Amino acid sequence: MSIFEERESNIRAYGRVYPVVFSSAKNARQIDEQGKEYIDFFAGAGVLNFGHNNSRMKKAMIEYMEKDGVLHSLDMQTTAKAHFMQRFTDVILAPRKMPHRMQFMGPTGTNAVEAAMKLARRATGRHEVVAFSHGFHGMTLGALAATANQYFRGASGVPLLHVSHEPFGCDIGGLAARYRDPSSGLEPPAAFLLEVIQAEGGVNVAGKEWLQGLAALAKELGAALIVDEIQVGCGRTGSYFSFDDMGIEPDIICMAKGIGGIGTPMAMNLVHPDLDKHWSPGEHTGTFRGQNLSFVAGAEALSYFESSELMDEVADKTRLTRQLLQPLLNSDSSLQLRGKGLIIGLDVGDGERAAAIVKRCFEDGLIIASCGSGGRVLKLIPPLTIPEDDLVEGLDILINSVRSVMEEAA
Ligand SMILES: Cc1ncc(COP(=O)(O)O)c(C=O)c1O
């Protein structure tokens, strides 16, 4: 029996799906203790957009440590933090004319969502947040109230209050009419909270018109528009933000996962100054809200957005992925493909089937995860930096696994 089976909490999940011990990793490959290599189509659920052990980031981090750069600093001012903030301003915010301020909090996604909901409630004096069906926003109680999945909600132990769920892609006209009707019983919310592409929820892509309608409704109601970019930001969709081409201006943008560049934790909210002024100093703290190694690697990651090279590569790899999957889709009309950029969902219609495919892929050397209702969607989120050969080899494994599992089921 391994130490994991013997001593790790029953909560362990991915260790059961991928039952080997990984010892090293580089770009889109992970290697286990037996020396077997796996192509990584999971990328830490969107953390490793720039690959495992990105050489440029690793070098910058080692240099920083060799100089005895400050590693822990709460939210004190450090050279690494100043550099990251300046780079983020110059490369991401200024070109988009975004006046947003950067708020750092505990370094995981759920921390970012908690802070966003708290601020929207504080600024509006309202309680209710509207989230959406199939949305995923984290595991702490506030964020969990916004997460739609029943399995996760069921573990809360207390009622999950002050968040309601509308269908993702709902009729905005109908929703607006309900809010405008003074006798509908609906109170205007503090915020609308959504993912532009629902990642854990099954790779569901919001339409531009729907997003614009929702943004307009939020504005009309004096509610904040909070966009959760935690899994699909940082270049995943072929542009830095998943909403770059959607014509919306979110009030708060929640970032985590890939923002730290190399895989060390960090979370950050981009907050419009009109909302940010409602915070008082130190009102929302967190011991680990100054992740200096993540600032160093995260600043280095921003150089990928100074030219169009990586985003052009993402467009090419997206085209190639869709092209190679097309014959599989043609051969079975029950399969559905969804996504934007390099987050692609292959809906195989059934959670057990998806689990069998995940298992088969893993045996053949591909790490891929499932998501969506009942886990019926295979989610392809390789590092954006994946070499084309690895992408093709991984797709080959996936296609063969899908075919063999589907044939066995027939
Ligand atoms: C969209 C989204 N929001 C929030 C979270 C929660 O992030 P964390 O697990 O780092 O708390 C996730 C995690 O998968 C996510 O995908």
PDBQT file of the ligand as one rigid body, heavy atoms in Angstrom, charges set to zero:
ROOT
HETATM    1  C1  LIG A 501     -13.491  29.266 -13.090  1.00  0.00    +0.000 C 
HETATM    2  C2  LIG A 501     -12.915  28.879 -11.768  1.00  0.00    +0.000 A 
HETATM    3  N1  LIG A 501     -13.122  29.664 -10.707  1.00  0.00    +0.000 NA
HETATM    4  C3  LIG A 501     -12.619  29.358  -9.503  1.00  0.00    +0.000 A 
HETATM    5  C4  LIG A 501     -11.878  28.209  -9.307  1.00  0.00    +0.000 A 
HETATM    6  C5  LIG A 501     -11.333  27.889  -7.956  1.00  0.00    +0.000 C 
HETATM    7  O1  LIG A 501      -9.942  27.998  -7.958  1.00  0.00    +0.000 OA
HETATM    8  P1  LIG A 501      -9.094  27.303  -6.796  1.00  0.00    +0.000 P 
HETATM    9  O2  LIG A 501      -9.267  25.837  -6.973  1.00  0.00    +0.000 OA
HETATM   10  O3  LIG A 501      -7.681  27.747  -7.059  1.00  0.00    +0.000 OA
HETATM   11  O4  LIG A 501      -9.626  27.796  -5.521  1.00  0.00    +0.000 OA
HETATM   12  C6  LIG A 501     -11.649  27.361 -10.392  1.00  0.00    +0.000 A 
HETATM   13  C7  LIG A 501     -10.890  26.098 -10.216  1.00  0.00    +0.000 C 
HETATM   14  O5  LIG A 501     -10.885  25.208 -11.025  1.00  0.00    +0.000 OA
HETATM   15  C8  LIG A 501     -12.179  27.692 -11.652  1.00  0.00    +0.000 A 
HETATM   16  O6  LIG A 501     -12.004  26.907 -12.713  1.00  0.00    +0.000 OA
ENDROOT
TORSDOF 0
